[in-house]
């Protein structure tokens, strides 16, 4: 379910970026650069869903859109070279998966839009200036679940002002520090 929502959001975001690219260059077939840490085989399901989502938006590979994939196959030292290659190809947008590819793309360009997926806190990583006003050329999806516990409690209280008690479940596979951060955020919000 989370993967489906993630891919749907990513496809919608890319669709908007590509529509803007199409509006600027109507005779040019936009190219999406994709920078991935893993191998093609390990990402095959995600790639198939990504292509299907774009196809549902009316994009046809080779006719209305092209792809340029770069797979580091676990060799992170190759990411800067691959990001530079995508910039040289003049892609319309670069899609990244994870922090290392996003960082490589960030260092390679400040003008080509970068759509990040599966990253931690983009503010902490230095990908955005702030959550409210990210600025720059990077947008996308994060996995900031524990940092959002306070916000979730605030939204819950706004939706149901009579709420007096809330249970917070924390993933036991997290480190002690991660669990503490998660609970601390929730406690601060509950006190407010």
C-alpha positions in Angstrom: 0.0 0.0 0.0 2.8 2.4 0.9 4.7 1.6 -2.2 1.6 2.1 -4.4 0.9 5.5 -2.7 4.6 6.4 -3.1 4.6 5.5 -6.8 1.3 7.3 -7.4 2.6 10.5 -5.8 5.9 10.2 -7.7 4.2 9.7 -11.0 1.8 12.6 -10.4 4.8 14.9 -9.5 6.7 13.8 -12.5 3.7 14.3 -14.7 3.5 17.9 -13.6 7.2 18.5 -14.2 6.9 16.9 -17.7 3.9 18.9 -18.6 5.9 22.0 -17.8 8.7 20.7 -20.0 6.3 19.9 -22.8 4.8 23.4 -22.6 8.3 24.9 -23.0 9.5 22.6 -25.8 6.6 21.2 -27.7 8.7 19.5 -30.4 11.2 18.0 -27.9 10.6 14.5 -26.4 11.5 15.0 -22.7 14.0 12.6 -21.2 13.8 11.4 -17.6 17.1 10.6 -15.9 16.9 8.0 -13.2 19.7 7.6 -10.7 19.5 4.5 -8.6 21.9 2.9 -6.0 20.8 -0.7 -6.7 20.7 -2.9 -9.8 18.0 -2.9 -12.4 17.0 -6.4 -11.4 16.4 -5.4 -7.7 14.3 -2.4 -8.8 12.4 -4.1 -11.6 9.0 -3.9 -9.8 9.3 -0.2 -8.9 10.5 0.6 -12.5 7.5 -1.3 -14.0 5.1 0.6 -11.7 6.8 3.9 -12.6 6.4 3.2 -16.3 2.8 2.0 -15.9 1.9 5.2 -14.0 3.4 7.4 -16.7 1.7 5.3 -19.4 -1.7 5.9 -17.6 -1.0 9.7 -17.8 -0.6 9.3 -21.6 3.2 9.1 -21.9 4.5 6.5 -24.4 8.2 5.6 -24.2 10.0 6.5 -27.4 7.2 8.8 -28.6 6.3 11.3 -25.8 9.0 10.4 -23.3 12.4 8.8 -23.0 14.4 7.4 -20.1 18.0 7.4 -19.2 18.7 5.0 -16.3 22.0 4.9 -14.3 22.4 2.0 -11.8 25.3 2.1 -9.4 24.7 -1.5 -8.5 25.8 -0.8 -4.9 29.0 1.1 -6.0 28.2 4.5 -4.4 31.5 6.0 -5.7 30.0 5.8 -9.3 27.0 8.0 -8.4 28.7 11.4 -9.1 29.8 10.3 -12.5 26.4 8.9 -13.4 24.7 12.2 -12.2 27.1 14.2 -14.4 26.2 11.9 -17.3 22.5 12.6 -16.8 23.2 16.4 -16.7 25.2 16.1 -20.0 22.2 14.3 -21.6 20.2 17.4 -20.8 17.4 15.4 -19.1 14.2 17.3 -18.2 14.2 15.9 -14.6 16.3 13.5 -12.5 14.6 11.0 -10.3 16.7 9.7 -7.4 16.1 6.9 -4.9 17.8 7.4 -1.5 20.1 9.9 0.0 23.4 9.1 -1.9 21.9 9.5 -5.4 20.1 12.6 -4.4 23.3 14.1 -3.0 25.1 13.2 -6.3 22.4 14.8 -8.4 22.4 17.9 -6.1 26.1 18.4 -6.6 25.8 17.8 -10.4 23.1 20.5 -11.0 21.2 23.4 -9.5 18.9 23.9 -12.5 17.5 20.5 -13.5 14.6 19.5 -11.3 15.4 16.6 -9.0 12.6 14.4 -7.7 13.8 12.4 -4.7 12.2 9.3 -3.3 13.0 7.1 -0.3 15.1 9.7 1.6 15.2 10.5 5.3 14.9 14.1 6.5 15.7 16.3 3.5 16.3 19.3 5.8 18.8 17.4 7.9 20.5 16.0 4.7 20.8 19.5 3.3 18.5 18.9 0.3 16.0 21.6 1.1 16.3 25.0 2.9 13.2 24.3 5.0 10.1 22.1 5.0 7.7 25.0 4.4 9.9 26.7 1.8 12.2 24.1 0.3 13.6 26.4 -2.4 16.2 25.1 -4.9 15.5 22.4 -7.5 14.8 19.4 -5.3 11.4 18.1 -4.4 9.9 14.7 -3.8 9.0 12.2 -1.1 10.6 11.4 2.2 10.4 8.8 4.9 10.3 11.2 7.9 7.7 9.2 9.9 9.2 9.6 13.4 9.9 13.3 13.0 6.2 13.8 12.1 4.7 12.3 15.3 4.3 15.7 16.9 2.5 17.0 13.8 0.3 14.0 13.7 -0.8 14.5 17.3 -1.5 18.2 16.6 -3.7 17.3 13.5 -5.5 14.6 15.6 -6.3 17.2 18.3 -7.5 19.7 15.7 -9.8 17.1 14.1 -11.1 15.8 17.5 -10.7 18.5 20.1 -12.2 16.3 22.8 -9.4 13.8 22.7 -7.7 13.4 26.0 -5.5 10.3 25.5 -3.4 9.1 22.6 -1.4 5.9 22.3 1.9 6.1 20.4 3.3 2.9 18.9 7.0 2.8 18.2 8.7 0.2 16.0 10.9 -2.0 18.2 13.4 -2.5 15.4 14.4 1.1 15.6 17.5 2.0 17.6 17.1 3.3 21.2 17.9 6.8 19.9 15.4 6.6 17.1 12.7 5.4 19.5 13.6 8.3 21.9 13.3 10.9 19.1 9.9 9.5 18.1 8.5 9.5 21.6 10.0 12.9 22.4 8.2 14.5 19.4 4.9 13.0 20.5 5.4 14.1 24.1 6.2 17.7 23.2 3.1 17.9 21.0 0.9 16.3 23.7 2.1 18.9 26.3 1.2 21.8 23.9 
